[in-house]
Amino acid sequence: MLANYKLMTKYNDVIDITEQVKEAVAKSGVQEGTCVVYNPHSTAGVTAFSPWDPDGFIDLKEEICRLVPTRIDFKHQHDTPQDAAGHIKSALVGVSLSLIVHEGKLLLGGSHHIYFLEFDGPRKREFFVKVQAD
């Protein structure tokens, strides 16, 4: 089963997509298998992160920006320096996340939610959820 979801993002947005992914798993009817969350954009990422302390998102954003600051000396400048930095951030974070489906539910850690990370924006974005049985 393949599900498609749409988002409207802001620059450096962090969007919790856990409920959409859980919904896709439930609709699939798969009891044992895998779930892949895929983002087809080159300036966005997907990750698992803890939602319990809102300041954690500040730390996440600040550390990603510290590691890859927006700067004008990137060699590839197709769009803007922000866009160039977004490509690097996306490559480091990754555009997909593979998860286990067990007993019809996502096997997430107790402090894991699934997040779509925007590194450019604002943009109209989408992500896909593919659920497959073993």
C-alpha positions as CSV (number, residue, x, y, z in Angstrom):
1,M,0.0,0.0,0.0
2,L,1.2,3.5,-0.9
3,A,-0.1,6.6,0.7
4,N,0.6,10.2,-0.2
5,Y,0.4,13.2,2.1
6,K,0.7,17.0,1.3
7,L,2.3,19.6,3.5
8,M,2.9,23.4,3.4
9,T,6.2,24.2,5.1
10,K,8.1,27.2,6.3
11,Y,11.9,27.7,6.3
12,N,13.5,25.4,8.9
13,D,10.1,23.8,9.7
14,V,9.9,20.6,11.8
15,I,6.5,18.9,11.3
16,D,5.3,15.9,13.2
17,I,4.0,13.3,10.7
18,T,3.6,10.4,13.2
19,E,-0.2,10.3,13.0
20,Q,-0.3,10.2,9.2
21,V,2.3,7.4,9.2
22,K,0.3,5.4,11.8
23,E,-2.9,6.0,9.8
24,A,-1.2,4.6,6.7
25,V,-0.1,1.5,8.6
26,A,-3.6,0.9,10.1
27,K,-5.2,1.3,6.6
28,S,-2.8,-1.1,5.1
29,G,-4.0,-4.0,7.2
30,V,-0.4,-5.3,7.4
31,Q,0.3,-7.1,10.6
32,E,4.0,-7.9,10.2
33,G,6.2,-6.0,7.7
34,T,8.0,-2.8,7.0
35,C,7.0,0.8,6.6
36,V,9.1,3.3,4.6
37,V,8.5,7.0,4.9
38,Y,10.0,8.7,1.8
39,N,10.4,12.4,1.0
40,P,11.1,13.1,-2.7
41,H,12.6,16.6,-2.1
42,S,16.3,17.4,-2.2
43,T,16.1,20.2,0.5
44,A,14.0,18.3,3.1
45,G,14.6,15.3,5.4
46,V,12.8,12.7,7.4
47,T,13.9,11.5,10.9
48,A,12.8,10.1,14.2
49,F,13.2,12.3,17.2
50,S,11.8,12.8,20.7
51,P,8.8,15.1,21.1
52,W,8.9,15.3,24.9
53,D,11.0,18.5,25.3
54,P,10.0,21.3,22.9
55,D,13.5,22.8,23.3
56,G,14.9,19.7,21.7
57,F,13.6,20.9,18.4
58,I,15.4,24.2,18.9
59,D,18.6,22.2,19.5
60,L,18.0,20.1,16.5
61,K,17.5,23.1,14.2
62,E,20.4,25.0,15.7
63,E,22.8,22.1,15.4
64,I,21.8,21.3,11.8
65,C,22.3,25.0,10.9
66,R,25.6,25.1,12.8
67,L,26.9,22.1,11.0
68,V,25.7,23.4,7.6
69,P,25.3,27.2,7.7
70,T,23.8,29.1,4.9
71,R,26.7,30.7,3.1
72,I,27.5,32.2,-0.3
73,D,30.6,30.2,-1.0
74,F,28.9,26.9,-1.8
75,K,30.1,25.8,-5.3
76,H,26.5,24.9,-6.4
77,Q,24.3,28.0,-6.4
78,H,21.4,26.9,-8.7
79,D,18.9,28.8,-6.7
80,T,20.1,30.5,-3.5
81,P,22.7,30.0,-0.7
82,Q,19.8,28.8,1.5
83,D,18.8,26.2,-1.2
84,A,22.5,25.0,-1.5
85,A,22.7,24.5,2.3
86,G,19.3,22.7,2.2
87,H,20.8,20.1,-0.3
88,I,23.7,19.4,2.1
89,K,21.4,19.1,5.1
90,S,19.0,16.8,3.3
91,A,21.9,14.5,2.3
92,L,23.1,14.3,5.9
93,V,19.7,13.7,7.5
94,G,18.4,11.5,4.8
95,V,15.2,11.5,2.7
96,S,13.7,8.2,4.0
97,L,13.1,6.3,7.2
98,S,12.5,2.6,7.4
99,L,10.4,1.3,10.3
100,I,9.1,-2.1,11.5
101,V,5.4,-3.0,11.6
102,H,4.7,-5.5,14.3
103,E,1.2,-6.7,15.3
104,G,-0.3,-4.1,13.0
105,K,1.5,-1.2,14.6
106,L,4.7,0.8,14.1
107,L,7.5,-0.3,16.3
108,L,8.6,3.1,17.6
109,G,10.7,3.8,20.6
110,G,8.9,5.2,23.7
111,S,10.2,8.7,22.9
112,H,10.1,8.6,19.1
113,H,7.9,10.5,16.7
114,I,8.5,10.9,13.0
115,Y,9.3,14.3,11.6
116,F,9.5,16.0,8.2
117,L,12.3,18.5,8.3
118,E,12.2,21.5,5.9
119,F,15.6,23.0,5.0
120,D,14.5,25.6,2.5
121,G,10.9,26.8,2.1
122,P,8.4,28.0,2.3
123,R,7.3,25.2,0.0
124,K,4.5,22.9,-1.0
125,R,5.8,19.4,0.0
126,E,4.7,15.9,0.0
127,F,5.8,12.6,1.5
128,F,4.9,9.0,0.8
129,V,4.3,6.1,3.1
130,K,4.8,2.5,1.7
131,V,3.7,-0.4,3.9
132,Q,4.7,-3.9,2.9
133,A,3.9,-7.3,4.5
134,D,6.8,-9.7,5.2
